[in-house]
């Protein structure tokens, strides 16, 4: 059967064995883990992981790839659970209820919908042990950015609010086939069991962050002027002369809590 790569699915298959070995080492699968792979392609990561763990479910959107995977003797002999589905339509509770334990998710995500997938998975956050993804380098730079850094923004805050995030290795374009035009990075995300941030209402937090970063070149007293007075910012111990990228996640949570208590403005 011929392999047809579909541009709409952003299909790039890992072919660099050294990189694959490094990725498996970072994932560190154990025999008792429940592993779920998104977008396995032709099994570049799936097949070597079978040596460590046989509790693997793989979710693939492309019927052509699924047909090829089902003809792979190694996968079939290991009873890998092959699921033909769009990950954004898949109910992960099916696997969570089946195994009655938290799952580990990994995979090389399509560049064009990687963030959409991550936020979809946040629905199941309390049932996920960790996530290891290969993504566009620029996106990972945003996910891992800290206050004061140029890539720090809404994406950094909304993901770090729920997960500990760490950039692992950079992956060059020639490690894939077909070769993408951009560099990739492997990122580790572990949902917090005990969240370090004091936030109750995500609505208020989202409102503040979006407004602040929509005017990121302005200082807070101007970008948030319809939400907070200078006196309120001073009372909360937040410098009204700084810009959005200099405000920590804890401070944004503090602002959201204050806004919730005084939501007459909304």
Secondary structure, 3 states (H helix, E strand, C coil): CCCCCCHHHCCCEECCHHHHHHHHHHHCCCCCCCEEEECCCCCCCHHHHCCCCCCEEEEECCHHHHHHHHCCHHHHHCCCEEEECCHHHCCCHHHHHHHCCCEEEEEECCHHHHHHHHHHHHHHHHHEEEEEEEEEHHHHHHHCCCCCCCCCCHHHHHHHCCEEEEEEEEECHHHEECCCCCCEEEEEEEECCCCCCCCCCHHHHHHHHHHHHHCCCCEHHHHCCCCCCHHHHHHCCCCCCCEHHHCCHHHHHHHHHHHHHCHHHC
